[in-house]
Amino acid sequence: MKKKLLKTCLLLHMLPAVLVAQPLATRLSAAWQKFEADPQLKYASISLTVLNTNTGETVFTKNGNTGLAPASTLKTIVSATAFHVLGPGFTYQTTLGYSGSIDGKGTLTGDVIITGGGDPTLGSWRYTASREQAILKRWTEAIRSAGIKKIAGRIISDDRLFGTQTLPPGWIWQDIGNYYGAGPASLTWRENQFDLVFSPGSKVGSPVSLVKTDPKFPYLTIVNEVITGPAGSGDNVYAYSSPYTNIIYLRGSYGIDLKKVISASVPDPALEAAGRLMDTLSLAGIPVQSVTTARILSMEKKSFVPPARLVDTYTSPTLAQIIYWYNQKSINLYGEHLVKAIAQQLGKEITTPAGASAVVAFWNTKLGIDKNALNMIDGSGLSPGTRVTTTAMAQILASAKKEPWFASYFESLPTYNNMKMKSGSINDVLAYAGYETNNGTPLAFSFIINNYNGSSAAVKQKMFNVLDLLK
């Protein structure tokens, strides 16, 4: 009896080591069976692919060829494509120049023209040189150095490079008025967003006051319909607007105990950039008659004369620096700029569809990924219509490890659950994609769920429980 008990104790003691010694695929398979049987996933489409990045072999895959909405994990694909096509040192350029002539008193009879080159970081607070005040100071000094003391004309933002279609296909009405739904413009300014400062009402259901916008927008009509929500209900405010409009509707609720600044998208960033420069010049004693954009002039059937002389060329941060923030903060705007830059670099039409198609074609050529496995219609994953497979995403992640720019790519990925991986979430979609090392074996993975029910926090933890096996 004592011998039997001793043998049982020894087996129990050895069990953890036996479990660890089991192949990763076996442990993932057992975890997957439990995961897919979860009631929260009863009506969901779920997929996981794990690859050995050294050999390219599949460690584990379930539903790996099912196309799913990837949300922001799509950014891993766009980032890798941009590194390949554009190069880590790629930069955008924005020029400042003027048309007409300057007389002996320093009066410019003509226009000052800002020409957008598609830089998503112009005026952004994320980089020292690109900050709004730094750019405005730079341009003011360039204008003054050119001998201009008065502008008897306009400041014109030349926003023609991307055309007038600023919204990617598939983006929804509930998103596009908010900061994360700001569309790309060839003359983007301050990431095409502004802040809203609210003060909740005294009781639930009462109106919320809009204290101010930062910066001020005297040319916008903001209709505030936000009501006060219960304590703990948080931010449920949505801004509704469309490109080039001058009316923004604010709807939803703002928690009675909330103290949070909310951001909305700027309807016409090119016009806003011109206006900020005019205000800055006026304060510096250089008066300007008015502001406009090349788009507005074209709409009004008025002539536009490109600058005869440049006074400044501003160069953006490098692609590696841009992609760092693109992935760290999941900036949708950056992705939409990147797919257009990819299209331009490859000699395609500078549109979102052309850029998305170029990304798909690139991976078909490089890795032989079936074009139907990457059904991309935007560059950020905000569109619920974009579909990719976890196998295709994991293959792209695995291939990136062999590239000279991989260190920058890897650094750009956030850390969740103590793992370097990009997250993604839109309505009833949760996804993670990234890297881990298991007992010396380097892994790349893509994990996507569509149409789960109930708490997103609960689903997230259940996904982490599966991913923990990769550690």
VOGU-3710 file (C-alpha; in Angstrom, 3 decimals, decimal comma):
1> mkkkllktcl> 0,000/0,000/0,000  2,838/2,369/0,919  4,645/1,556/-2,343  1,464/2,306/-4,337  1,000/5,638/-2,585  4,648/6,541/-3,173  4,324/5,716/-6,874  1,178/7,888/-7,146  2,934/10,823/-5,448  5,883/10,494/-7,801
11> llhmlpavlv> 3,581/10,529/-10,839  1,763/13,628/-9,575  5,096/15,342/-8,956  6,261/14,528/-12,476  3,000/15,615/-14,150  3,971/19,287/-14,685  7,225/18,229/-16,351  5,351/15,766/-18,535  2,905/18,467/-19,597  5,746/20,855/-20,415
21> aqplatrlsa> 7,446/18,140/-22,418  4,348/17,689/-24,566  4,707/19,182/-28,049  3,413/22,741/-28,317  0,995/21,660/-31,038  -0,566/19,097/-28,696  -1,046/21,638/-25,921  -2,466/24,202/-28,335  -4,876/21,623/-29,714  -6,198/20,823/-26,234
31> awqkfeadpq> -6,521/24,517/-25,361  -8,251/25,196/-28,668  -10,918/22,566/-28,074  -11,791/24,204/-24,775  -11,636/27,684/-26,319  -13,928/27,036/-29,277  -16,502/25,394/-27,009  -16,843/28,580/-24,953  -20,428/29,990/-24,986  -19,111/33,446/-25,961
41> lkyasisltv> -17,914/31,953/-29,249  -21,033/29,957/-30,092  -21,734/32,046/-33,194  -18,226/33,326/-33,784  -15,707/32,713/-36,559  -12,291/32,083/-35,004  -8,841/31,367/-36,372  -5,313/30,902/-35,072  -2,097/30,217/-36,984  1,318/29,749/-35,364
51> lntntgetvf> 4,468/29,402/-37,479  8,087/28,523/-36,713  9,905/31,553/-38,109  13,185/29,667/-38,529  11,769/26,936/-40,733  8,469/28,434/-41,895  6,718/25,271/-40,720  3,202/25,431/-39,317  3,212/24,672/-35,587  -0,560/24,969/-35,277
61> tkngntglap> -3,447/26,252/-37,352  -7,202/26,194/-37,121  -9,360/27,810/-39,784  -6,167/29,343/-41,126  -7,631/29,918/-44,588  -10,839/31,576/-43,407  -11,018/35,256/-44,321  -11,848/37,367/-41,259  -12,014/41,052/-40,401  -8,554/41,657/-38,864
71> astlktivsa> -9,227/45,116/-37,385  -5,937/46,873/-36,601  -3,772/43,752/-36,900  -3,915/44,616/-40,612  -1,333/47,261/-39,733  1,312/44,526/-39,397  0,857/43,729/-43,097  0,826/47,359/-44,239  3,903/48,135/-42,096  5,898/45,262/-43,557
81> tafhvlgpgf> 4,873/46,251/-47,096  5,883/49,862/-46,498  9,304/48,807/-45,197  9,822/46,693/-48,312  8,500/49,156/-50,918  9,418/52,529/-49,412  12,389/51,643/-47,206  12,948/52,535/-43,521  14,542/55,882/-44,432  11,672/57,062/-46,640
91> tyqttlgysg> 10,387/60,581/-45,918  7,598/62,877/-47,117  8,153/66,491/-48,152  5,947/69,546/-47,753  6,951/72,735/-49,569  6,192/76,405/-48,990  6,483/78,894/-51,822  4,873/81,895/-53,439  3,581/83,144/-56,763  3,585/86,736/-57,975
101> sidgkgtltg> 6,149/89,379/-57,079  7,477/91,274/-54,062  7,819/95,047/-54,313  10,358/97,287/-52,607  8,188/97,615/-49,487  7,955/93,861/-49,012  4,400/93,487/-50,280  3,753/90,218/-52,078  1,234/90,689/-54,851  0,432/87,027/-55,177
111> dviitgggdp> -0,184/83,979/-53,043  1,733/81,942/-50,489  1,265/78,250/-51,259  1,659/75,197/-49,005  2,020/72,095/-51,169  1,131/68,858/-49,446  3,177/65,769/-50,225  1,094/63,312/-48,224  2,921/63,628/-44,880  0,647/62,230/-42,118
121> tlgswrytas> 2,819/63,775/-39,377  2,712/67,457/-40,372  1,747/69,402/-37,242  1,747/66,226/-35,116  2,713/66,485/-31,434  4,504/63,109/-31,542  7,756/64,413/-33,056  9,686/67,498/-31,942  10,265/68,997/-35,395  6,741/68,326/-36,659
131> reqailkrwt> 4,818/70,012/-33,856  2,290/72,621/-34,897  4,071/75,588/-33,372  7,448/74,436/-34,691  6,104/74,194/-38,250  4,281/77,534/-38,066  7,382/79,253/-36,670  9,511/77,688/-39,401  7,152/78,867/-42,152  6,854/82,365/-40,673
141> eairsagikk> 10,630/82,735/-40,580  10,922/81,437/-44,158  8,363/83,980/-45,379  10,081/86,790/-43,515  13,494/85,716/-44,856  12,069/85,912/-48,371  11,480/89,622/-47,769  7,698/89,391/-47,458  6,140/91,849/-45,026  2,612/91,844/-46,360
151> iagriisddr> 0,633/89,376/-48,475  -1,758/91,108/-50,828  -3,277/87,777/-51,709  -4,081/84,445/-50,186  -2,533/81,504/-48,408  -3,448/78,480/-50,522  -3,126/74,894/-49,387  -2,429/72,743/-52,427  -4,236/69,525/-51,481  -4,522/68,030/-54,973
161> lfgtqtlppg> -2,138/65,052/-54,691  -4,695/62,659/-53,154  -7,689/64,109/-54,989  -10,939/64,882/-53,179  -11,752/61,329/-51,978  -10,442/61,405/-48,423  -12,398/58,521/-46,918  -11,297/54,927/-47,560  -13,982/52,534/-48,850  -15,988/50,751/-46,194
171> wiwqdignyy> -15,515/53,193/-43,333  -18,770/53,662/-41,415  -20,734/56,784/-40,503  -20,284/56,210/-36,762  -16,483/56,336/-37,130  -15,619/59,045/-39,629  -16,380/62,076/-37,459  -14,148/60,847/-34,647  -10,364/61,205/-34,338  -9,747/57,564/-35,208
181> gagpasltwr> -11,851/58,009/-38,357  -9,944/61,031/-39,682  -9,393/60,500/-43,397  -6,095/61,022/-45,243  -5,442/64,290/-47,054  -2,350/65,142/-49,064  -2,067/68,152/-46,758  -2,850/66,563/-43,408  -2,526/68,825/-40,376  -2,199/67,883/-36,694
191> enqfdlvfsp> -3,296/64,338/-37,544  -6,582/65,850/-38,773  -8,120/66,013/-35,309  -9,119/68,477/-32,600  -10,198/68,220/-28,962  -13,586/68,650/-27,300  -13,769/69,620/-23,625  -17,053/68,703/-21,891  -18,686/69,360/-18,550  -21,358/66,799/-17,527
201> gskvgspvsl> -24,753/67,897/-16,266  -25,862/67,775/-12,646  -27,975/64,642/-13,114  -28,218/61,640/-15,414  -30,033/62,468/-18,628  -29,352/66,203/-18,440  -27,453/68,012/-21,227  -23,663/67,967/-21,276  -21,999/71,326/-21,861  -19,347/71,734/-24,545
211> vktdpkfpyl> -16,891/73,990/-22,700  -14,525/74,582/-25,633  -12,743/73,136/-28,603  -8,961/73,082/-28,813  -8,025/74,757/-31,050  -10,926/77,101/-31,728  -12,964/76,620/-34,909  -14,997/79,771/-35,571  -15,983/78,497/-39,020  -17,533/75,250/-37,734
221> tivnevitgp> -21,058/74,861/-36,401  -21,015/72,223/-33,651  -24,422/70,896/-32,616  -24,096/69,330/-29,165  -26,741/66,714/-28,349  -24,701/64,799/-25,752  -26,468/63,841/-22,513  -25,084/62,944/-19,093  -24,639/59,213/-18,500  -24,571/57,296/-15,197
231> agsgdnvyay> -21,421/57,137/-13,082  -19,008/54,618/-14,509  -20,602/54,660/-17,977  -17,602/56,491/-19,424  -17,243/57,945/-22,879  -20,012/57,104/-25,333  -19,719/60,303/-27,355  -19,653/60,152/-31,156  -19,022/62,997/-33,566  -20,904/62,842/-36,868
241> sspytniiyl> -19,570/64,794/-39,814  -18,443/64,343/-43,389  -15,434/65,600/-45,366  -15,420/69,331/-46,147  -18,566/70,014/-44,095  -18,915/72,945/-41,693  -21,416/71,189/-39,390  -20,562/68,556/-36,771  -23,155/66,755/-34,631  -22,156/65,398/-31,218
251> rgsygidlkk> -24,343/62,578/-29,919  -24,292/59,943/-27,189  -23,535/60,139/-23,481  -20,733/61,362/-21,236  -20,459/59,839/-17,742  -21,407/62,127/-14,881  -18,092/61,321/-13,168  -15,984/61,518/-16,333  -13,115/63,947/-16,817  -11,860/63,205/-20,283
261> visasvpdpa> -10,978/65,188/-23,375  -12,541/63,679/-26,505  -11,194/64,173/-30,019  -13,028/64,578/-33,315  -11,844/64,707/-36,921  -11,263/67,951/-38,835  -13,475/68,106/-41,957  -10,979/70,080/-44,085  -7,420/69,830/-42,713  -5,836/71,655/-45,667
271> leaagrlmdt> -8,024/74,704/-45,044  -7,266/74,484/-41,345  -3,490/74,483/-42,000  -3,798/77,584/-44,163  -5,890/79,303/-41,496  -3,384/78,554/-38,750  -0,565/79,958/-40,844  -2,573/83,113/-41,567  -3,249/83,608/-37,840  0,444/83,108/-37,026
281> lslagipvqs> 1,586/85,532/-39,719  -0,921/88,143/-38,549  0,437/87,909/-34,999  3,944/88,338/-36,455  2,876/91,544/-38,208  2,523/90,042/-41,700  -1,102/90,567/-42,776  -2,849/88,203/-45,202  -6,058/88,812/-47,143  -7,628/85,337/-47,024
291> vttarilsme> -7,121/81,577/-47,140  -8,349/78,847/-49,451  -7,366/75,494/-50,936  -6,699/74,202/-54,423  -9,788/71,996/-54,069  -12,016/74,971/-53,302  -10,553/76,981/-56,177  -11,208/74,099/-58,545  -14,765/73,771/-57,288  -15,283/77,516/-57,819
301> kksfvpparl> -13,682/77,217/-61,267  -11,004/79,719/-60,305  -7,427/79,591/-61,549  -4,578/78,335/-59,402  -0,987/79,306/-60,140  1,633/76,964/-58,605  4,481/78,630/-56,695  7,180/80,243/-58,835  9,666/80,135/-55,982  10,075/77,842/-52,968
311> vdtytsptla> 11,116/79,288/-49,631  11,033/76,123/-47,517  10,997/72,347/-47,869  10,031/70,456/-44,742  11,050/66,802/-44,491  9,007/64,427/-42,329  10,308/61,904/-39,800  11,530/58,670/-41,392  9,251/55,782/-42,227  10,696/53,779/-39,322
321> qiiywynqks> 9,730/56,592/-36,927  6,270/56,895/-38,474  5,612/53,155/-38,282  6,646/53,142/-34,617  3,700/55,358/-33,704  1,446/53,813/-36,350  1,597/50,493/-34,528  2,141/51,674/-30,952  -0,961/53,903/-30,957  -2,777/52,211/-33,849
331> inlygehlvk> -3,151/55,443/-35,829  -5,548/54,652/-38,658  -4,687/57,865/-40,477  -1,047/56,796/-40,876  -2,053/53,523/-42,501  -4,205/55,261/-45,078  -1,318/57,565/-45,947  1,055/54,616/-46,218  -1,041/52,660/-48,727  -1,248/55,788/-50,893
341> aiaqqlgkei> 2,520/56,292/-50,647  3,003/52,656/-51,664  0,743/53,193/-54,680  2,638/56,357/-55,640  6,031/54,671/-55,253  4,924/51,843/-57,534  3,581/54,226/-60,173  -0,080/53,461/-59,434  -2,985/55,851/-59,063  -2,709/57,523/-55,655
351> ttpagasavv> -5,907/56,094/-54,155  -6,774/53,720/-51,336  -8,025/50,939/-53,670  -4,867/51,165/-55,790  -2,671/51,104/-52,700  -4,515/48,168/-51,147  -4,305/46,244/-54,426  -0,577/46,983/-54,596  -0,094/45,507/-51,110  -1,963/42,344/-52,091
361> afwntklgid> -0,009/42,008/-55,354  3,296/42,520/-53,530  2,764/39,558/-51,208  1,450/37,400/-54,012  4,725/37,985/-55,836  7,050/37,781/-52,831  5,580/34,872/-50,865  3,058/33,383/-53,263  0,157/34,336/-50,984  -3,133/33,857/-52,821
371> knalnmidgs> -4,614/37,270/-53,602  -7,959/36,065/-52,248  -6,357/35,508/-48,829  -5,819/39,284/-48,501  -9,098/40,992/-49,308  -7,978/44,510/-48,364  -10,088/47,601/-48,880  -8,275/50,006/-46,549  -4,855/50,489/-44,949  -5,746/50,441/-41,269
381> glspgtrvtt> -8,326/47,720/-40,656  -10,996/50,208/-39,583  -13,206/49,008/-42,425  -15,234/45,963/-41,308  -15,218/44,861/-44,951  -11,499/44,066/-45,021  -10,809/40,306/-44,765  -7,523/38,433/-44,316  -6,555/34,928/-43,252  -4,429/34,203/-40,203
391> tamaqilasa> -2,174/31,992/-42,324  -1,366/34,864/-44,694  -0,757/37,285/-41,828  1,486/34,835/-39,960  3,482/34,146/-43,142  4,117/37,860/-43,608  5,144/38,232/-39,959  7,505/35,277/-40,254  9,107/36,614/-43,432  9,756/40,008/-41,793
401> kkepwfasyf> 12,208/38,408/-39,327  14,661/37,866/-42,181  14,735/41,531/-43,222  17,377/44,129/-42,240  14,678/46,469/-40,939  13,116/43,862/-38,628  14,445/45,504/-35,448  12,457/48,681/-36,212  9,402/46,631/-37,167  9,558/44,583/-33,969
411> eslptynnmk> 10,094/47,668/-31,816  6,950/49,240/-33,262  4,737/46,459/-31,890  3,113/47,188/-28,506  3,360/44,857/-25,546  0,184/43,100/-24,406  0,053/40,140/-22,016  3,879/40,431/-21,845  4,058/39,631/-25,561  5,131/41,796/-28,515
421> mksgsindvl> 2,010/41,890/-30,630  -0,379/44,208/-32,417  -3,960/44,258/-31,202  -7,083/44,925/-33,203  -10,665/45,653/-32,214  -13,760/46,897/-33,978  -17,394/45,925/-33,390  -17,389/42,289/-32,122  -13,873/41,725/-33,499  -10,766/40,997/-31,433
431> ayagyetnng> -7,390/40,108/-32,903  -3,713/39,786/-31,983  -0,667/39,232/-34,178  2,994/39,162/-33,261  5,941/37,150/-32,007  6,968/34,870/-29,138  9,708/32,347/-28,366  8,823/28,924/-26,982  11,696/26,862/-25,560  14,101/28,471/-28,006
441> tplafsfiin> 11,766/28,177/-31,003  10,900/31,591/-32,521  7,225/31,889/-33,410  4,974/34,221/-35,381  1,231/34,091/-34,827  -2,089/35,575/-35,888  -5,239/35,111/-33,801  -8,590/36,566/-34,941  -12,164/36,329/-33,625  -15,215/37,751/-35,404
451> nyngssaavk> -18,754/37,936/-34,006  -18,201/36,950/-30,390  -20,869/37,817/-27,841  -20,744/39,360/-24,392  -17,833/41,066/-22,680  -14,828/41,930/-24,820  -12,654/41,925/-21,683  -13,633/38,310/-21,007  -12,904/37,212/-24,590  -9,564/39,010/-24,479
461> qkmfnvldll> -8,515/37,123/-21,359  -9,550/33,810/-22,932  -7,417/34,631/-25,976  -4,500/35,455/-23,680  -4,918/32,086/-21,955  -4,367/30,376/-25,303  -1,483/32,652/-26,289  0,207/32,013/-22,931  1,073/28,545/-24,237  3,423/30,183/-26,745
471> k> 5,603/31,614/-23,989
//
